[in-house]
Amino acid sequence: MKKTTTVNINGIVFHIDEDAYQRLDAYLEKLKQHFKKEEGCDEIMSGIESRLSEVFREKKKGSDRVVSMEDVRDAITQLGEPSEISGEEEQDNPGPSFSSRTEPAPKRLFRDPDNKYIGGVCGGLGAYFQIDPTWMRVIFLLTIFAYSFGLILYIILWIVIPKARTTADRLAMRGEKINLSNIEKSIREDLRDIKQNLEDLSKKS
């Protein structure tokens, strides 16, 4: 018989074995120490916790399933250890090297909220097929003017294709591995874009 506890990860409540909780808590604390002096530490940690909650939800087959030590280890293996970001070897947790987890990941189709004019459909299709979204927009405009189904098709895709809401979604949309290095990189890019937009607004005002 194992003792379990309840934990809230990114707003999602999970039941987790006590030993698994201790391992997860130690991992998150190590990450906080690693990123604490970095700009955007809170945003990076939020992105990491969001990915952890996604991994655990994927593994849960029912509402009563408890997150085990194996689930936590699998999640940590996917994300990697903080020392691997700087190229150091992890002595107390041997496993696959970071380079083995940087190969291209399977892409997923999302609407791109960061590259949109209307719904982000063309931005998402462009990222998925590695085509400039401008060309996708041109194709849709031509089908709208030449054929009546163009607008209907766009609306259908807008409804059925999910929006890339999280950092993990954006990485999956581009076919990048969802690990610590890429999560940090993506969030830093978002923060730079926000900062640049604020500077542009201040210059105009």
C-alpha positions in Angstrom: 0.0 0.0 0.0 1.3 3.4 -1.0 0.6 6.8 0.4 -0.7 9.3 -2.1 -1.1 13.1 -2.0 -2.9 15.7 -4.1 -0.9 18.3 -6.1 -2.0 21.2 -8.3 0.1 21.6 -11.5 -0.8 24.5 -13.7 -4.3 24.6 -12.4 -4.9 20.8 -12.8 -5.3 18.6 -9.7 -3.5 15.3 -9.7 -3.3 12.4 -7.3 0.3 11.3 -7.0 2.3 8.7 -5.1 4.3 10.2 -2.2 7.6 9.1 -3.6 6.7 10.4 -7.0 5.7 13.7 -5.5 9.1 14.0 -3.7 10.9 13.3 -6.9 8.8 15.8 -8.8 9.1 18.5 -6.1 12.9 18.1 -6.1 13.0 18.4 -9.9 10.9 21.6 -9.9 13.0 23.0 -7.1 16.2 22.3 -9.1 14.6 24.1 -12.1 13.7 27.1 -10.0 17.3 27.3 -8.7 18.6 27.1 -12.3 16.3 29.8 -13.7 15.9 32.1 -10.7 18.5 34.6 -11.9 17.2 34.5 -15.5 14.8 37.1 -17.0 11.3 35.6 -17.3 11.9 32.9 -14.7 8.2 32.8 -13.7 7.1 32.5 -17.3 9.6 29.7 -18.0 8.5 27.8 -14.9 4.9 28.2 -15.9 5.6 26.8 -19.3 7.4 23.8 -17.8 4.6 23.1 -15.4 2.1 23.4 -18.2 4.0 20.7 -20.1 4.2 18.5 -17.0 0.4 18.7 -16.6 -0.1 17.8 -20.3 2.2 14.7 -19.9 0.4 13.5 -16.8 -3.0 14.1 -18.4 -1.9 12.0 -21.5 -0.9 9.2 -19.2 -4.0 9.2 -17.0 -6.4 6.7 -18.4 -9.2 7.5 -15.9 -10.1 10.0 -13.3 -8.9 7.7 -10.5 -5.5 6.9 -11.9 -2.6 8.0 -9.7 0.6 9.5 -11.1 3.4 7.1 -10.3 7.1 7.4 -10.0 7.4 5.9 -13.5 5.2 8.7 -14.9 7.3 11.3 -13.2 10.5 9.7 -14.5 9.1 9.6 -18.1 8.1 13.3 -17.9 11.6 14.3 -16.6 13.2 12.2 -19.4 11.1 14.0 -22.0 12.0 17.5 -20.6 15.6 16.8 -19.6 17.6 17.9 -16.6 18.5 21.6 -16.1 22.3 20.8 -16.3 21.8 19.5 -19.8 20.9 23.0 -21.0 24.4 24.2 -20.4 26.0 21.0 -21.7 27.0 19.6 -18.2 26.6 15.9 -17.5 24.0 14.9 -14.9 25.9 12.7 -12.5 23.2 11.6 -10.1 20.6 10.8 -12.9 22.3 9.0 -15.8 20.2 8.7 -18.9 20.0 9.7 -22.6 22.1 12.7 -23.4 20.4 15.9 -24.3 21.6 15.7 -27.9 19.6 12.5 -28.2 16.4 14.4 -27.5 17.0 17.3 -29.9 16.0 15.4 -33.1 12.9 16.8 -34.9 9.7 15.8 -33.2 6.4 14.9 -35.0 4.5 18.0 -36.0 0.9 18.8 -34.9 -1.5 21.1 -36.7 -2.6 24.2 -34.7 -3.9 27.6 -35.5 -1.0 30.1 -34.9 -2.2 33.0 -32.7 1.1 34.8 -33.1 0.9 34.9 -36.9 -2.6 35.7 -37.8 -4.9 38.2 -39.5 -8.2 36.5 -38.7 -8.1 33.1 -37.1 -4.5 31.9 -37.4 -5.4 29.1 -39.9 -2.9 30.1 -42.6 -0.2 30.7 -40.0 -0.7 27.2 -38.6 -0.8 25.6 -42.1 2.3 27.5 -43.1 4.2 26.2 -40.0 3.0 22.7 -40.5 3.9 22.5 -44.2 6.9 24.8 -43.9 5.4 27.3 -46.3 5.4 31.1 -45.9 1.9 31.9 -44.4 1.6 34.7 -47.0 1.3 32.1 -49.8 -1.3 30.2 -47.8 -3.3 33.4 -47.5 -3.0 34.0 -51.2 -4.3 30.5 -52.0 -7.3 31.0 -49.7 -8.0 34.4 -51.2 -7.9 33.0 -54.7 -10.2 30.1 -53.8 -12.6 32.6 -52.1 -12.8 34.8 -55.2 -12.8 31.9 -57.7 -14.8 29.4 -55.9 -17.5 29.6 -53.3 -16.1 26.8 -51.1 -12.9 28.8 -50.1 -14.6 30.8 -47.4 -16.5 27.7 -46.2 -13.3 25.7 -46.0 -11.5 28.4 -44.0 -14.4 28.5 -41.5 -14.4 24.7 -41.2 -10.6 24.7 -40.6 -11.0 27.6 -38.1 -13.5 25.4 -36.1 -11.7 22.0 -36.3 -8.1 23.1 -35.9 -7.2 23.8 -32.2 -5.4 27.0 -31.3 -1.8 26.8 -30.1 -2.4 28.0 -26.5 0.7 26.8 -24.7 4.4 26.9 -25.3 4.3 23.2 -25.8 1.6 23.6 -28.5 3.8 26.2 -30.3 6.8 23.9 -30.2 4.7 20.9 -31.5 3.4 23.1 -34.3 6.9 23.8 -35.5 8.0 20.2 -35.0 10.5 21.0 -32.2 11.1 18.8 -29.1 9.2 19.8 -26.0 12.2 20.0 -23.7 13.7 22.5 -21.2 15.9 24.2 -23.8 13.2 24.7 -26.4 10.6 25.8 -23.8 13.1 28.4 -22.4 14.0 29.6 -25.9 10.4 29.9 -27.0 9.4 31.9 -23.9 12.4 34.2 -24.2 11.4 34.9 -27.8 7.8 35.7 -26.7 9.1 38.1 -24.0 11.4 39.8 -26.5 8.4 40.3 -28.9 6.3 41.7 -26.1 9.1 44.1 -25.0 9.6 45.2 -28.6 5.9 45.8 -29.1 5.8 47.9 -25.9 8.8 49.9 -27.1 7.1 50.5 -30.5 3.9 51.7 -28.8 5.8 54.1 -26.6 7.6 55.6 -29.6 4.3 56.1 -31.4 2.6 57.7 -28.3 
